Amino acid sequence: MIMETNEKDNVVENKVETLNENNFSSADILPEGLGAELDLGEEIASEKEISEVKDYSHLAPKALLDELKNLVEKSAVEKIRKDVEAIKDAFDAIVRQNAENQEKNDGEETVRVNRADSFEKEFRQYLKRYKEKRTEFLRNSESQKEENYKCKLAIINELKDLINEEETLANTFNKFHDIQSRWKETGPVHQNYVKDLWETWHHNVEKFYDYVKINKELRDFDLKRNWDLKNEIIQKAELLLESRSISEAFAQLQTYHDEWREIGPVQRDLKDGLWERFRDITSKLNKRYQAYFDVIRAERQRNLQMKSDLCERLEKINATALATSKDWQKASADIVAILGEWKTIGFVPKKENNEIFLRLKKARDEFFAKRQVYYKTSRQEMGNAIKAKKELCEKAEALQYSEDWKEVTDKLIELQKQWKETGAVPRKHSTELWSRFRKACDIFFNRKVEFFAAKEDKYADNLRAKEEIIAELEKFEPDNSHESIEMLRQFRLRWNDAGFVPIKIKNKIQRRFSILLDQKYKSLRVSDAERKVMHFKDKIESAGNKYGKMRGEREKLVGKINYYQNEIALLENNIGFFANTKNAEALIADVRKKIDKHKEDISTMEEQLKLLDKDLNKTSE
């Protein structure tokens, strides 16, 4: 044992006990409930990063690349994780926006504003370099902690050996302070070793003070020096109570506690008061830190709810049937708004962060995948629609100068119906194709309007002429002469030659003329049969040399004659069946009357047929 000759009986009166303040662990100064969540040092830095990370969302791709390059090349890799992640998120957002804009513009060439294409390769290379440096740092950090642990075990062994050395007290204390200094300078060890290592260290420090016989002056000096160092820590800790950043203050408090543990004991009568001062400051900071994290927890819980609501809105859009381009454009605008709102919301609880982000990403990717399929299919359908509309334009243009008004009108109406059924086309083609199609339709219908406007004028003239004929016929008083019959015949011919009248009055004026003409014929005592023959003769003469029309009339007459002959044969056959029935005479008389009427009609039609054949023979010659 180390002893001074003049101090053999002057053993240290008071054994230096293990100080309570040296027995606390890092969890003792954490806010209640946070010990399990936070890893001292690293998590505190994480909170600092949350509050101090720079906003990169407004930067262009080139500026983001420069920021990343500067961090990777010049900053400590363990201090830049949050900044690198923020830069990556901002760059990826620009890449996604560029892809969305490309889809919206249907593959057309667009002005390259804020494009990330030309910088992406180099950007990814620096990201890879950062990951490699961080991996190397973590690997080295773990190795260094293991080396620190071995080094501190060796220092403890040196302290054990120092107790058994026989040297002067001055040399012993010099070595002891050297051991203390090297202990402090040695870096951190794995958390698993911290408690046992500190207990072993302080146990041997106690043994050193218990068994080493120190002269009172030197011992008092050392205890006074320790008191000064701890008092200085308390003064600096008091300043932390005024700090605006509670996370920085708490991190610094961790450092002060580490320094406190490294300092040796103080006088016994001063020990408790000194520790109570330090513990009081620690308690106050703990309460502020606890309140700070309560606010953060509540805020992050609100953020989680807001992000969950955004996910629900996005998923609801995915569940909605979107049938038209307008529907997809509106939905896309809603999605962009949701993603923009997401960026304005802060952090969520760490354990839910990955889950909520993956939920958003899944819904977002599902929407854009569906939209891509829709626009791909839509482009194909629009291509087919363009081709169909061009064909309709060509058909309409082929009909625009036709004068077959009725038939072409029906055809153009059908083409217009087909036009509506061909589907939508891109706006840049829509106006051009519709103008072309409408122009062809307008040309035809304008010509039709002009044509029938002229005909209406002609019909009005014809109407006035026919009204004059009726007026003349009303004044005409026929006698039984051949000239009267010829005059009536001329009235009919003039009527037929007068042409068409407006359709709305056609039947009315025709009926007036026919009734008046029949009255004049009846006054001449001309039979219906004779009158029909004369009318038919007039009809033939008015037809002129229209051979096809006369052939048609002949076929109609032959058909009617055959029909009436068959009717007569059927009626005559039925008379035999009526002979043995009640009221047979009345039935037979009625049938014979029908037979006589048919025979009379056949006779008239045969006369008409003779006249028609005569004109047909003339026409063929």
matplotlib code that plots the C-alpha trace (Angstrom):
import matplotlib.pyplot as plt

x = [0.0, 1.2, 2.0, 3.9, 6.3, 5.1, 1.4, 1.2, -1.2, -2.9, -5.2, -8.0, -10.6, -13.6, -14.0, -15.2, -18.5, -19.9, -21.8, -25.4, -25.0, -22.5, -24.9, -27.6, -27.9, -28.9, -32.5, -32.6, -32.7, -35.1, -38.7, -41.1, -42.2, -39.4, -36.6, -37.7, -38.1, -34.9, -31.4, -29.3, -27.3, -28.5, -32.2, -31.6, -29.7, -32.7, -35.0, -32.6, -32.6, -36.4, -36.4, -33.5, -33.6, -33.5, -36.5, -35.4, -38.8, -38.6, -35.2, -34.6, -33.0, -29.5, -29.6, -30.6, -27.7, -25.3, -26.7, -26.3, -22.7, -21.7, -23.1, -21.5, -18.1, -17.7, -19.9, -19.6, -21.7, -23.3, -24.8, -26.5, -29.0, -32.1, -30.8, -30.0, -33.5, -35.1, -33.1, -33.9, -37.7, -37.6, -35.8, -38.1, -41.1, -39.8, -39.2, -42.8, -44.2, -42.3, -43.7, -47.2, -46.9, -45.6, -48.7, -51.0, -49.5, -50.2, -46.6, -46.2, -42.9, -43.2, -41.0, -38.3, -39.0, -37.7, -36.7, -34.7, -33.6, -30.2, -29.1, -30.7, -27.7, -25.2, -27.7, -28.1, -24.3, -23.9, -26.7, -24.9, -21.6, -23.4, -24.8, -21.4, -19.8, -22.6, -22.3, -18.5, -19.1, -21.5, -19.2, -16.2, -18.4, -19.3, -15.7, -14.6, -17.1, -15.6, -12.1, -13.2, -14.7, -11.4, -9.5, -11.6, -11.3, -7.5, -7.7, -9.7, -7.0, -4.4, -6.4, -6.5, -2.7, -2.2, -3.7, -1.0, 2.0, 4.5, 5.1, 4.9, 1.4, 2.3, 3.3, 0.3, -2.1, -0.4, -0.9, -4.5, -5.3, -3.7, -5.9, -9.0, -8.0, -7.6, -10.9, -12.7, -11.0, -11.9, -15.1, -18.5, -19.0, -22.0, -25.1, -25.1, -21.7, -22.4, -23.9, -21.5, -18.5, -19.4, -20.1, -16.7, -15.0, -16.5, -16.0, -12.3, -12.2, -13.8, -11.2, -8.5, -9.8, -10.5, -7.1, -4.7, -3.4, -3.5, -2.1, -4.9, -3.7, -3.4, -6.8, -8.5, -7.1, -8.4, -11.9, -11.9, -11.0, -13.8, -16.3, -15.2, -15.6, -19.1, -20.1, -19.1, -21.2, -24.2, -23.7, -23.7, -26.7, -28.6, -28.1, -29.9, -33.1, -33.2, -32.5, -35.1, -34.4, -35.4, -34.1, -30.6, -30.7, -31.6, -28.8, -26.3, -27.6, -26.7, -23.1, -23.0, -24.2, -21.4, -18.9, -20.3, -19.8, -16.2, -15.3, -14.2, -15.9, -16.2, -16.2, -18.9, -20.6, -20.9, -21.8, -25.6, -26.2, -24.2, -26.0, -29.4, -28.7, -27.8, -30.7, -33.1, -32.0, -32.2, -35.8, -36.9, -35.4, -36.9, -40.4, -39.9, -38.6, -41.5, -44.0, -42.1, -42.5, -46.1, -46.8, -44.8, -46.7, -50.0, -49.0, -47.7, -50.9, -52.9, -50.6, -51.2, -55.0, -54.7, -52.6, -55.0, -57.8, -55.9, -55.3, -59.0, -59.8, -57.3, -58.7, -62.2, -61.1, -59.7, -63.0, -64.9, -65.7, -64.1, -65.5, -64.5, -61.3, -63.0, -63.5, -59.8, -58.6, -60.7, -59.5, -55.9, -56.3, -57.7, -54.8, -52.2, -54.0, -53.9, -50.2, -49.5, -51.5, -49.6, -46.3, -47.5, -48.2, -45.4, -44.0, -46.1, -45.2, -42.1, -43.7, -46.6, -44.5, -43.6, -47.1, -48.9, -46.4, -46.8, -50.5, -50.3, -47.8, -50.0, -53.1, -51.2, -49.5, -52.8, -54.4, -51.7, -51.5, -55.2, -54.9, -52.1, -54.2, -57.2, -55.2, -53.4, -56.8, -58.3, -55.5, -56.3, -60.0, -59.3, -57.2, -60.0, -62.5, -60.2, -60.2, -64.0, -64.6, -62.4, -64.3, -67.6, -66.2, -65.3, -68.8, -70.4, -68.2, -69.2, -72.9, -72.6, -73.4, -76.1, -79.7, -81.4, -82.8, -84.8, -82.3, -79.2, -81.0, -81.7, -78.1, -76.6, -78.9, -77.6, -74.0, -74.6, -75.9, -72.9, -70.7, -72.0, -71.4, -67.8, -66.6, -64.4, -61.1, -58.2, -59.1, -56.4, -58.2, -61.8, -62.3, -60.7, -62.7, -66.0, -65.5, -64.8, -67.9, -70.2, -69.0, -70.0, -73.4, -74.0, -73.2, -75.9, -78.6, -78.0, -78.4, -81.6, -83.1, -82.4, -83.9, -87.1, -87.4, -87.6, -90.1, -92.3, -92.5, -93.4, -96.0, -97.6, -97.9, -99.4, -101.9, -103.1, -103.5, -105.6, -107.8, -108.4, -109.4, -111.8, -113.3, -113.8, -115.3, -117.8, -119.0, -119.1, -122.6, -122.4, -125.1, -125.5, -123.3, -120.0, -118.3, -119.3, -117.7, -114.5, -114.5, -114.7, -111.9, -109.8, -110.5, -109.0, -106.0, -105.3, -105.6, -103.0, -100.7, -100.8, -98.4, -97.8, -99.2, -98.0, -98.6, -100.6, -103.4, -103.0, -105.8, -108.2, -108.0, -107.9, -111.2, -112.9, -111.9, -113.0, -116.4, -117.1, -116.0, -118.1, -121.1, -120.6, -120.3, -123.5, -125.3, -124.4, -125.7, -122.3, -122.0, -119.3, -117.8, -117.6, -116.2, -113.5, -112.4, -112.2, -110.2, -107.9, -107.4, -106.6, -104.1, -102.4, -102.2, -100.7, -98.1, -96.7, -94.0, -93.2, -93.0, -92.0, -94.8, -97.4, -96.0, -96.5, -100.1, -100.8, -99.5, -101.7, -104.8, -104.1, -103.6, -106.9, -108.8, -107.4, -108.3, -111.9, -112.3, -111.2, -113.6, -116.5, -115.6, -115.5, -118.9, -120.6, -119.3, -120.8, -124.3, -124.6, -124.0, -126.7, -129.5, -130.6, -130.2, -132.8, -133.1, -131.2, -132.9, -131.7, -128.1, -128.0, -129.4, -126.6, -123.9, -125.2, -125.1, -121.4, -120.8, -122.4, -120.4, -117.1, -118.1, -118.8, -115.4, -113.7, -115.4, -114.2, -110.6, -110.6, -111.5, -108.7, -106.3, -107.2, -106.4, -103.1, -102.0, -102.8, -100.5, -97.8, -97.8, -97.3, -94.5, -92.7, -93.0]
y = [0.0, 3.6, 5.5, 8.6, 8.0, 11.1, 10.3, 6.7, 7.8, 10.4, 8.1, 9.9, 10.3, 10.2, 7.5, 9.0, 7.3, 6.6, 9.8, 9.4, 11.7, 9.2, 6.4, 7.7, 6.4, 8.2, 7.2, 9.1, 12.5, 11.6, 12.8, 10.3, 7.8, 8.7, 6.5, 3.5, 5.6, 7.7, 6.5, 9.2, 11.4, 10.1, 10.7, 14.1, 15.0, 13.7, 16.1, 18.9, 17.9, 18.0, 21.6, 22.8, 20.9, 23.3, 23.7, 22.5, 22.1, 25.4, 24.6, 23.7, 20.3, 21.9, 23.7, 20.5, 18.7, 21.4, 21.2, 17.4, 17.6, 20.2, 18.1, 14.8, 16.4, 18.8, 17.8, 15.1, 12.1, 11.6, 15.1, 15.3, 12.5, 14.6, 17.2, 14.4, 12.9, 16.3, 17.0, 13.5, 14.0, 17.4, 16.0, 12.9, 15.2, 17.1, 13.8, 12.7, 16.1, 15.9, 12.4, 13.6, 16.7, 14.4, 12.2, 15.2, 16.6, 13.3, 12.7, 16.1, 18.1, 20.6, 23.5, 22.1, 24.1, 22.7, 19.4, 16.9, 14.6, 16.1, 16.1, 12.8, 10.5, 12.7, 13.2, 9.4, 9.0, 11.4, 9.7, 6.4, 8.0, 9.3, 5.9, 4.3, 7.0, 6.5, 2.7, 3.1, 5.6, 3.2, 0.3, 2.3, 3.7, 0.2, -0.9, 2.2, 1.6, -1.9, -0.5, 2.2, -0.6, -2.5, 0.7, 1.6, -1.9, -1.5, 1.9, 0.3, -2.3, 0.5, 2.1, -1.2, -1.6, 2.0, 1.2, -1.4, 0.7, 2.1, 5.6, 9.1, 10.6, 13.3, 10.7, 8.6, 11.5, 12.5, 9.0, 9.0, 12.3, 11.0, 7.9, 10.2, 12.3, 9.3, 7.8, 11.1, 11.3, 7.7, 7.8, 6.1, 2.3, 0.1, 0.9, -2.6, -2.1, 1.4, 0.6, -2.2, -0.2, 2.9, 0.8, -0.9, 2.4, 4.2, 1.2, 1.4, 5.1, 4.7, 2.1, 4.5, 7.2, 4.7, 3.0, 5.5, 7.6, 11.1, 14.1, 16.4, 19.4, 17.5, 15.8, 19.0, 20.6, 17.8, 17.9, 21.8, 21.4, 18.9, 21.3, 24.2, 22.0, 20.8, 24.3, 25.6, 22.9, 24.0, 27.6, 26.6, 24.3, 27.3, 29.1, 26.3, 27.2, 30.4, 28.6, 29.0, 25.5, 22.9, 20.1, 21.8, 22.5, 18.9, 17.6, 19.9, 18.8, 15.3, 16.5, 18.2, 15.0, 13.1, 15.7, 15.6, 11.8, 12.2, 14.6, 13.1, 13.6, 16.8, 17.5, 15.4, 18.4, 20.1, 17.0, 16.9, 20.7, 20.7, 17.7, 19.1, 22.3, 20.3, 17.9, 20.8, 22.3, 18.8, 18.4, 21.7, 21.0, 17.5, 19.0, 21.5, 18.7, 16.5, 19.3, 19.9, 16.3, 16.2, 19.0, 17.2, 13.9, 15.7, 17.6, 14.4, 12.6, 15.4, 15.2, 11.5, 12.0, 14.7, 12.4, 9.5, 11.8, 12.6, 8.9, 8.3, 11.1, 9.6, 6.1, 7.4, 8.9, 5.5, 3.9, 6.4, 5.4, 7.9, 7.6, 10.8, 12.8, 15.7, 13.3, 12.3, 15.9, 16.9, 13.8, 14.5, 18.1, 16.7, 14.3, 17.0, 19.2, 16.3, 15.6, 19.3, 19.4, 16.3, 18.2, 21.0, 18.6, 17.9, 14.7, 11.9, 9.4, 7.5, 4.0, 5.0, 7.1, 4.3, 2.8, 6.0, 6.9, 3.5, 3.9, 7.2, 5.9, 2.8, 4.9, 7.5, 4.9, 3.1, 6.3, 7.2, 3.6, 3.7, 7.1, 5.9, 2.9, 5.2, 7.7, 4.9, 3.4, 6.9, 7.7, 4.6, 5.3, 8.9, 7.7, 5.6, 8.5, 10.8, 8.3, 7.8, 11.6, 12.1, 9.4, 11.2, 14.5, 12.9, 11.4, 14.8, 16.6, 14.1, 15.0, 18.8, 19.7, 17.1, 18.2, 15.0, 17.0, 14.4, 11.5, 13.5, 15.3, 11.8, 10.8, 13.9, 13.5, 10.0, 11.2, 13.7, 11.0, 8.8, 11.8, 12.0, 8.2, 8.3, 9.6, 12.5, 13.5, 15.7, 19.4, 20.3, 18.0, 18.5, 22.1, 21.4, 18.3, 19.7, 22.9, 20.7, 18.5, 21.4, 23.3, 20.4, 20.1, 23.9, 24.1, 21.4, 22.8, 26.4, 25.3, 23.4, 26.4, 28.6, 26.0, 25.6, 29.3, 29.7, 26.8, 28.4, 31.5, 29.4, 27.5, 30.8, 31.8, 28.3, 28.8, 32.1, 30.5, 27.7, 30.1, 31.9, 28.6, 27.9, 31.3, 30.8, 27.3, 28.7, 31.2, 28.6, 27.4, 24.2, 23.0, 19.6, 20.4, 18.8, 22.1, 22.2, 18.8, 20.0, 23.2, 21.2, 19.0, 22.1, 23.3, 20.0, 20.2, 23.8, 22.7, 19.9, 22.3, 24.9, 22.8, 22.4, 24.6, 25.0, 21.7, 23.1, 24.2, 21.5, 19.1, 21.9, 23.6, 20.2, 19.2, 22.5, 22.0, 18.3, 19.0, 21.9, 20.0, 17.0, 19.3, 20.7, 17.2, 16.1, 19.0, 17.6, 14.1, 12.5, 9.1, 8.4, 5.8, 8.3, 10.9, 8.6, 7.7, 11.4, 12.1, 9.3, 10.5, 13.9, 12.3, 10.5, 13.7, 15.7, 13.0, 13.8, 11.4, 10.0, 6.4, 4.9, 6.6, 5.3, 1.8, 2.0, 3.2, 0.3, -2.2, -0.7, -1.0, -4.6, -5.4, -3.8, -5.6, -9.0, -8.2, -7.3, -10.4, -12.6, -10.8, -11.4, -15.1, -15.5, -13.7, -15.7, -18.9, -17.7, -17.2, -21.0, -21.3, -18.7, -20.6, -22.8, -20.2, -18.0, -14.5, -15.9, -13.5, -10.3, -11.7, -12.7, -9.3, -7.6, -9.8, -9.3, -5.5, -5.8, -8.0, -5.4, -2.6, -4.6, -5.3, -1.6, -0.7, -3.3, -1.9, 1.6, 0.4, -1.5, 1.7, 3.4, 0.6, 1.0, 4.7, 4.0, 1.3, 3.6, 6.3, 3.7, 2.5, 6.1, 6.7, 3.5, 4.4]
z = [0.0, -0.7, 2.6, 3.5, 6.6, 8.3, 7.8, 9.0, 11.7, 9.7, 7.7, 6.0, 8.7, 6.4, 3.9, 0.6, -0.1, -3.5, -4.6, -5.4, -8.3, -9.8, -9.8, -12.2, -15.7, -18.8, -18.3, -15.0, -16.8, -19.5, -19.4, -18.0, -20.7, -23.2, -21.9, -24.0, -27.1, -27.2, -27.6, -25.8, -28.1, -31.4, -30.9, -29.4, -32.5, -34.4, -32.7, -33.4, -37.0, -37.1, -36.0, -38.0, -41.3, -44.2, -46.6, -50.0, -51.7, -53.6, -55.2, -58.9, -59.8, -60.4, -57.0, -55.3, -56.9, -55.7, -52.2, -52.1, -53.5, -50.9, -48.0, -49.2, -49.9, -47.0, -44.0, -41.4, -42.6, -39.2, -39.2, -42.6, -42.8, -42.5, -45.0, -47.5, -47.1, -47.6, -50.8, -52.1, -51.5, -53.2, -56.2, -56.5, -56.4, -59.4, -61.2, -60.5, -61.6, -64.9, -65.5, -64.8, -67.1, -69.8, -69.6, -69.5, -72.7, -74.6, -75.4, -77.1, -76.9, -74.0, -72.9, -70.6, -67.4, -64.1, -65.7, -63.6, -66.5, -67.2, -63.5, -62.4, -63.1, -61.3, -58.4, -58.0, -58.0, -55.0, -53.2, -53.6, -52.4, -49.3, -48.5, -48.9, -46.5, -44.0, -44.1, -43.5, -40.7, -38.9, -39.4, -38.0, -35.1, -34.0, -34.1, -32.3, -29.5, -29.0, -28.9, -26.4, -24.2, -24.2, -23.5, -20.5, -19.1, -19.4, -17.6, -14.8, -14.4, -14.2, -11.5, -9.6, -10.0, -8.8, -5.4, -4.8, -5.9, -3.3, -4.4, -3.1, -2.8, -5.4, -8.0, -7.1, -7.6, -10.8, -12.2, -10.8, -12.6, -15.8, -15.5, -15.0, -18.0, -20.3, -19.0, -20.0, -23.4, -24.3, -26.4, -25.9, -25.6, -26.5, -24.3, -23.1, -21.3, -19.8, -16.5, -15.5, -16.7, -14.7, -11.6, -11.9, -12.5, -9.5, -7.2, -7.9, -7.6, -4.1, -3.3, -4.3, -2.0, 0.8, 0.9, -0.3, 2.6, 1.3, 3.2, 4.2, 2.3, -1.0, -0.4, 0.4, -2.7, -4.8, -3.2, -3.6, -7.3, -7.8, -6.1, -8.4, -11.5, -10.4, -9.4, -12.8, -14.4, -12.2, -13.4, -17.0, -16.5, -15.0, -18.2, -20.0, -18.2, -20.4, -23.7, -26.4, -27.8, -25.3, -27.4, -27.6, -23.9, -23.1, -25.3, -23.6, -20.2, -21.2, -21.8, -18.4, -16.6, -18.4, -17.2, -13.7, -13.5, -14.6, -11.8, -8.5, -5.1, -3.0, 0.7, 2.4, 4.0, 0.6, -1.4, -0.8, -1.3, -4.6, -5.9, -4.9, -6.9, -10.0, -9.6, -9.2, -12.5, -14.1, -12.8, -14.2, -17.6, -17.5, -17.0, -19.8, -22.0, -21.0, -21.9, -25.1, -26.1, -25.0, -27.5, -30.2, -29.6, -29.8, -32.9, -34.6, -33.7, -35.3, -38.3, -38.5, -38.5, -41.2, -43.4, -42.8, -44.0, -47.1, -47.8, -47.4, -49.9, -52.4, -51.9, -52.5, -55.8, -56.8, -56.0, -58.2, -61.8, -64.1, -67.6, -69.4, -69.9, -68.0, -65.1, -65.1, -65.4, -62.3, -60.4, -61.3, -60.1, -56.8, -56.5, -57.0, -54.4, -51.9, -52.5, -52.1, -48.9, -47.7, -48.0, -45.8, -42.9, -40.5, -39.0, -37.6, -34.8, -35.8, -35.6, -37.9, -40.4, -42.8, -42.7, -43.5, -46.3, -47.9, -47.8, -49.6, -52.1, -52.8, -53.5, -55.5, -57.7, -58.2, -59.4, -61.9, -63.1, -63.9, -65.5, -67.7, -68.9, -69.5, -71.6, -73.5, -74.4, -75.0, -77.5, -79.4, -79.4, -80.4, -83.3, -84.5, -84.0, -86.1, -88.9, -88.8, -88.8, -91.8, -93.6, -92.7, -94.0, -97.3, -97.6, -96.8, -99.3, -102.0, -101.5, -101.0, -104.6, -105.2, -106.2, -105.0, -102.1, -100.3, -100.5, -99.8, -96.8, -95.3, -95.9, -94.3, -91.3, -91.0, -91.3, -88.5, -86.3, -87.1, -86.3, -82.7, -82.3, -83.4, -80.0, -78.9, -80.6, -79.3, -79.2, -81.7, -84.3, -83.1, -84.4, -87.8, -88.5, -87.3, -89.4, -92.5, -91.9, -91.1, -94.1, -96.4, -94.7, -94.8, -98.5, -99.3, -97.0, -98.1, -101.7, -100.7, -98.9, -102.0, -104.3, -102.4, -101.7, -105.5, -105.7, -103.1, -105.2, -108.2, -106.1, -105.1, -108.8, -109.5, -106.7, -108.1, -111.6, -110.2, -108.2, -111.5, -113.2, -110.4, -110.8, -114.5, -114.0, -111.5, -114.1, -116.9, -117.8, -120.0, -122.3, -123.9, -126.8, -127.7, -127.2, -123.5, -122.9, -124.7, -122.6, -119.4, -120.7, -121.3, -117.8, -116.5, -118.8, -117.8, -114.1, -114.6, -116.5, -113.7, -111.7, -107.9, -105.2, -101.5, -99.8, -97.0, -99.3, -102.0, -100.9, -100.1, -103.5, -105.4, -103.6, -104.6, -108.3, -108.4, -106.8, -109.1, -112.2, -111.2, -110.8, -114.3, -115.9, -114.1, -115.6, -119.0, -118.1, -118.8, -117.1, -114.5, -116.8, -119.7, -117.4, -116.1, -119.7, -120.6, -117.4, -118.2, -121.7, -120.4, -118.0, -120.9, -123.0, -120.2, -119.7, -123.1, -124.3, -120.8, -122.0, -118.6, -116.8, -119.3, -119.0, -115.3, -115.7, -118.1, -115.6, -112.9, -115.2, -116.2, -112.5, -111.5, -114.4, -113.3, -109.7, -110.6, -112.9, -110.0, -107.7, -110.2, -110.5, -106.7, -106.2, -108.9, -107.3, -103.9, -105.4, -105.7, -101.9, -101.1, -103.1, -100.1, -97.3, -95.6, -97.1, -100.2, -102.6, -100.8, -100.5, -104.2, -105.3, -103.3, -104.8, -108.4, -107.8, -106.9, -109.9, -112.2, -110.6, -111.2, -114.8, -115.3, -113.8, -116.0, -119.1, -118.2, -117.6, -120.8, -122.6, -120.8, -121.7, -125.4, -125.2, -123.4, -125.9, -128.7, -127.3, -126.4, -130.0, -131.2, -128.8, -129.8, -133.5]

ax = plt.figure().add_subplot(projection="3d")
ax.plot(x, y, z, "-o")
ax.set_aspect("equal")
plt.show()
